[in-house]
């Protein structure tokens, strides 16, 4: 099944700027804060094309974005796209080009469906795209990565957090964090875990399973006993799973949740009075989700990939200014799009404006260290892990007044995952 397409765009179209995988979110709250992107001006069934410099003799660099424009993770996809546009403008210094070669990108909506994503990726590759980016969902990234390797195209995965994306193959990179970095951040909240009981409450999908594996790898290796409670992604009545989590009587309950059922999850946990009996750690998700925690929010220890204003870096300010100018607001996955654009521009610059030699693009990214939104960021050469800072965060206030603040910034080295042998 072929995914829907949006117009091909260039970096100059967004030179003044505009704007998984990871923790809880709700469609209602996300929809209130994140308006889905409107389609551009193109004839039905075709992709419109615009140029960065009014034309020119040099061939453009064609980038394909396969991400969730619709579906349960659409709010994350919107943030990613806004960040990508801002990142292209920033990395090309507003020119929309590298060495005179326009940067064009074509959007394809996978709706979070790996089958649609594979179809979209093949379509883009067939059109001559040598660079793919996106992947809001982990299941998508794990399917698109092998397609990229088979066709020798560069693939930069986005918010998808599954650890298996790291080291997947020589052509696959990531512009966001991974589950292991989340768990290392969670582990920083507690002391010696030897002999302690940890339970993971998650959805039974690639993202949830990756979190269970990461908790076992990090806390299990430190002597904790790790169990899991996994709910079907389609489940809407989450009381049975909250009851199981309470019955496990863990010293630490780690909650890994994504999508639009988080309201039901936190309601169920509150009704079972889980917060009174155990320490709860979870990821702080998009801003629209903050009110969902209610009074319990101030009792939760939050690990965090990013929230607007968390980093305080010059690059973050540039991103935020561009996104705000476009009518958006920086959020949890805005940096993933921005970083992807930085990586693409760097790779193409190293190849003097060409994307024809994918091996050269890969070589340019391996070991590259740069100033990112969150601070100093490094693409580890051995397995393409993206080494970056992470945050401990406290949420204060309830409802619309809920606000996050950084309690501690963990360095890239403190949360670095172990090196993964390259699979292909």
C-alpha positions in Angstrom: 0.0 0.0 0.0 1.4 3.3 -1.0 1.5 6.2 1.4 0.2 9.6 0.6 2.6 12.3 -0.5 3.0 16.0 0.1 4.8 18.5 -2.2 8.5 18.4 -2.7 10.0 21.3 -0.8 13.3 23.1 -0.5 15.2 24.6 2.4 14.6 28.1 1.1 10.9 27.5 1.4 11.4 27.6 5.1 14.4 29.9 5.4 12.7 32.0 8.1 11.7 28.8 9.9 8.7 26.9 11.1 8.8 23.3 13.4 8.1 7.2 18.4 8.4 6.3 20.4 8.8 8.1 23.6 6.5 8.7 26.7 2.8 9.3 27.2 0.6 11.4 24.9 -3.1 11.8 24.1 -4.7 12.5 20.8 -7.2 15.0 22.3 -4.5 17.0 24.1 -2.1 16.8 21.2 -4.7 17.9 18.7 -5.5 21.0 20.9 -1.8 22.0 20.8 -0.6 20.7 17.5 -2.5 21.5 14.3 -1.7 18.9 11.6 0.1 20.2 8.6 -1.9 21.2 5.6 -1.0 19.8 2.2 0.9 22.2 -0.1 -0.1 23.3 -3.6 0.2 20.4 -6.0 -2.1 18.6 -8.3 -3.8 15.5 -6.9 -1.5 12.5 -7.3 1.6 14.5 -8.1 4.3 16.2 -6.1 4.8 19.9 -6.5 8.4 21.2 -6.8 9.8 24.5 -5.7 13.4 25.8 -6.0 15.9 27.3 -3.5 17.4 29.8 -5.9 15.0 30.2 -8.8 16.7 27.5 -10.8 20.3 26.8 -11.8 22.4 24.3 -13.6 23.5 22.3 -10.6 21.4 19.2 -9.7 19.4 19.3 -6.5 19.9 17.0 -3.5 16.7 15.0 -3.1 15.8 14.1 0.5 12.8 11.8 1.3 11.0 12.3 4.6 9.0 9.3 5.7 7.2 10.2 9.0 3.8 10.2 10.8 1.9 13.1 9.4 -1.3 11.3 10.4 -2.0 8.4 12.8 -1.5 8.1 16.6 2.0 9.7 16.6 1.0 12.6 14.3 1.8 15.2 16.9 5.4 13.9 17.1 5.6 13.9 13.4 4.6 17.6 13.3 7.3 18.5 15.7 9.9 16.6 13.7 8.9 18.3 10.5 9.0 21.8 12.1 12.4 21.1 13.5 13.6 19.7 10.1 12.6 22.9 8.3 14.3 25.1 10.9 17.4 22.9 10.8 17.7 23.2 7.1 17.5 27.0 7.2 20.0 27.1 10.1 22.5 24.6 8.5 22.4 26.2 5.1 22.6 29.8 6.6 19.3 30.6 4.9 20.5 29.8 1.4 18.6 26.5 1.0 21.6 25.1 -0.8 24.9 23.4 -0.4 27.6 24.4 -2.9 24.9 25.7 -5.2 22.9 22.5 -5.0 19.3 23.0 -3.8 18.1 20.8 -0.9 14.7 19.5 -1.9 12.6 17.3 0.3 9.6 15.2 -0.4 7.2 14.2 2.4 5.5 10.8 2.6 3.1 9.9 5.4 3.5 6.4 6.9 0.8 7.0 9.5 2.9 4.9 11.9 2.5 1.8 9.7 5.7 -0.1 8.8 4.2 -1.5 5.7 3.2 2.0 4.4 6.7 3.2 5.4 8.4 0.5 3.4 6.2 1.3 0.4 7.0 5.0 0.7 10.7 4.4 1.1 10.8 2.2 -2.1 8.8 4.8 -4.0 11.3 7.6 -3.0 14.3 5.5 -3.8 12.8 4.7 -7.1 12.5 8.4 -7.8 16.2 8.8 -7.2 16.3 9.9 -3.6 19.7 9.0 -2.0 18.8 10.3 1.5 15.9 9.2 3.6 14.9 10.6 7.0 12.0 10.5 9.4 10.7 7.4 11.2 8.5 8.7 14.1 7.8 5.1 15.2 10.4 2.4 16.1 8.6 -0.3 14.1 9.0 1.9 11.0 12.7 2.6 11.5 13.4 -1.1 11.9 11.8 -1.8 8.6 13.1 1.1 6.6 16.7 0.7 7.8 17.2 -2.6 5.9 15.6 -1.2 2.8 18.1 1.7 2.9 21.0 -0.8 3.2 19.8 -2.9 0.3 19.6 0.1 -1.9 22.7 1.8 -0.5 20.9 5.1 0.5 21.6 7.1 3.6 18.9 6.7 6.3 18.7 9.0 9.3 16.0 7.8 11.7 14.2 10.3 13.9 12.2 10.0 17.2 12.1 6.2 16.9 13.8 5.1 20.1 14.3 1.3 19.7 17.9 0.4 20.6 18.1 -2.0 17.6 18.2 0.9 15.3 21.7 1.6 16.6 24.2 -0.7 14.7 21.4 -1.9 12.4 23.6 -1.4 9.3 26.3 0.9 7.9 23.7 3.1 6.1 21.4 3.8 9.1 21.9 6.6 11.6 19.6 8.3 14.1 19.0 12.0 15.0 17.3 11.3 18.3 18.0 9.5 21.5 17.5 5.7 22.1 15.8 3.7 24.9 19.1 2.9 26.6 19.7 6.6 27.1 16.3 6.9 28.6 16.9 4.1 31.0 20.3 5.4 32.0 18.6 8.6 32.9 15.9 6.8 34.9 18.6 4.9 36.8 20.2 8.1 37.8 17.3 8.9 40.1 18.0 5.9 42.4 21.0 4.7 44.3 22.1 1.1 44.6 19.5 -1.1 42.9 21.1 -4.4 43.9 18.4 -6.6 45.3 15.6 -4.2 44.5 12.5 -5.1 42.4 11.8 -3.1 39.3 8.7 -3.4 37.1 8.2 -2.0 33.6 4.7 -1.0 32.5 4.7 -0.6 28.7 2.8 -1.4 25.5 3.6 -4.7 23.8 5.2 -3.2 20.7 8.7 -2.4 19.5 9.0 0.7 21.7 7.7 -1.1 24.8 9.8 -4.2 24.3 12.9 -2.1 23.7 12.3 -0.3 27.0 11.9 -3.7 28.8 15.2 -4.9 27.3 17.0 -1.6 28.2 15.8 -1.7 31.8 17.0 -5.3 32.1 20.3 -4.4 30.5 20.9 -1.4 32.8 19.3 -2.1 36.1 19.3 -5.9 35.8 23.1 -5.7 35.3 23.3 -3.8 38.5 21.6 -6.5 40.5 17.9 -5.5 40.3 15.1 -8.0 39.6 13.2 -6.8 36.5 9.7 -7.9 35.6 7.3 -6.4 33.0 3.6 -5.7 32.5 2.9 -5.4 28.8 -0.4 -4.2 27.4 -1.6 -4.6 23.8 -1.3 -1.3 21.9 -5.0 -1.6 21.1 -6.1 -1.9 24.7 -8.3 0.9 26.0 -9.3 -0.5 29.4 -6.0 -0.3 31.2 -7.2 -1.0 34.7 -6.1 -4.7 34.6 -2.6 -3.7 33.7 -2.4 -1.1 36.5 -3.7 -3.8 38.9 -0.9 -6.1 37.8 1.7 -3.4 38.3 0.5 -2.7 41.8 0.3 -6.5 42.6 4.0 -6.8 41.6 4.9 -4.5 44.5 8.0 -3.1 42.8 10.4 -0.7 44.5 10.5 1.2 41.2 7.8 1.3 38.5 9.1 2.4 35.2 6.3 3.5 32.8 7.1 3.6 29.1 4.1 4.7 27.1 3.4 6.4 23.8 0.2 7.5 21.9 -3.3 8.5 22.8 -4.2 6.2 25.6 -2.1 7.8 28.3 -5.0 9.5 29.9 -6.6 6.2 30.6 -3.3 4.8 31.8 -2.6 7.5 34.4 -6.2 7.4 35.5 -6.0 3.7 36.1 -2.7 4.1 38.0 -4.2 6.8 40.2 -7.3 4.7 40.9 -5.1 1.8 42.0 -3.2 4.2 44.3 0.1 3.0 42.8 1.9 6.3 43.6 1.4 5.7 47.3 3.3 2.4 47.3 6.2 2.8 44.9 8.6 5.2 43.2 7.3 6.0 39.7 9.7 7.0 36.9 8.6 7.9 33.4 9.5 10.0 30.4 8.2 13.6 30.2 6.5 13.7 26.8 5.1 16.6 24.7 3.8 19.7 26.4 0.2 18.9 25.6 0.5 15.8 27.9 1.6 17.7 31.0 -2.0 18.2 32.3 -2.7 14.5 32.0 -0.7 13.7 35.1 -2.8 15.8 37.4 -1.7 16.1 41.0 0.4 12.9 40.6 2.7 14.8 38.3 4.5 16.4 41.2 5.2 12.9 42.6 6.7 11.4 39.5 10.5 11.5 38.7 10.7 12.4 35.0 13.5 11.5 32.6 13.5 13.7 29.6 14.9 13.8 26.1 13.9 17.5 25.6 11.4 20.1 26.4 11.2 23.7 25.1 13.9 25.7 26.9 15.6 22.8 28.5 19.1 23.2 27.0 19.8 26.9 27.1 22.2 26.6 24.1 22.7 29.1 21.2 21.6 26.4 18.7 18.4 25.8 20.8 17.6 29.5 20.6 18.1 29.5 16.8 15.7 26.6 16.5 13.2 28.1 18.8 13.2 31.4 17.0 12.7 29.8 13.6 9.9 27.5 14.8 8.1 30.3 16.6 8.4 32.5 13.6 6.6 29.8 11.6 3.8 29.7 14.1 5.0 26.6 16.0 6.5 25.9 19.4 9.5 23.8 20.2 8.6 20.5 21.9 10.1 17.1 22.7 10.9 15.9 19.2 11.6 19.2 17.5 15.4 18.7 18.0 15.2 15.4 16.2 14.2 17.0 13.0 16.6 19.9 13.5 19.5 17.5 14.1 18.6 15.4 11.1 18.9 18.5 8.9 22.2 19.3 10.4 23.5 15.8 9.7 22.3 15.9 6.1 23.8 19.2 5.3 27.1 18.3 6.9 27.2 15.0 4.9 26.4 16.8 1.6 28.9 19.6 2.3 31.6 17.0 2.8 30.7 15.6 -0.6 30.8 19.1 -2.2 27.0 19.3 -2.8 26.5 15.8 -4.1 24.5 12.9 -2.7 25.6 10.4 -5.4 28.3 8.7 -3.3 26.4 7.3 -0.3 29.6 5.8 1.1 31.1 9.3 1.3 28.0 10.6 3.1 28.3 7.8 5.6 32.0 8.4 6.2 31.4 12.1 6.7 28.9 11.4 9.5 30.9 8.7 11.3 32.6 10.3 14.3 31.3 13.7 13.6 30.9 15.9 16.7 28.9 19.1 16.6 27.0 21.7 18.6 23.4 20.5 18.6 20.2 21.8 20.2 20.9 20.0 23.5 24.6 20.7 23.5 27.7 18.8 22.2 26.5 15.9 20.2 28.6 13.1 18.6 27.8 10.4 16.0 29.7 7.4 17.3 31.6 5.9 14.4 31.4 2.3 15.6 27.6 1.9 15.6 26.1 5.3 14.7 24.7 5.9 18.2 24.0 9.6 18.8 25.7 10.6 22.0 23.9 13.5 23.6 23.0 15.0 27.0 19.8 14.0 28.8 17.7 15.6 31.5 16.2 14.9 35.0 13.1 16.9 35.2 10.5 17.9 37.8 7.0 18.9 36.9 5.3 21.5 39.1 1.7 22.7 39.1 -1.3 21.0 37.6 -3.5 21.4 34.5 -2.6 24.2 32.2 -0.2 25.6 34.9 2.0 22.5 34.9 5.6 23.5 34.0 8.8 21.5 33.7 12.2 22.4 35.1 15.6 20.8 34.7 16.9 19.4 38.0 20.0 17.9 36.5 21.6 17.6 33.0 23.4 14.3 32.4 26.4 14.5 30.1 26.5 12.5 26.9 29.1 10.2 28.5 26.9 9.5 31.5 24.1 8.1 29.5 26.0 6.6 26.5 24.9 3.1 25.5 27.4 0.4 25.1 28.9 -0.1 21.6 26.8 -2.3 19.4 28.6 -4.4 16.8 27.4 -3.3 13.3 24.9 -5.8 12.0 25.2 -5.1 8.3 
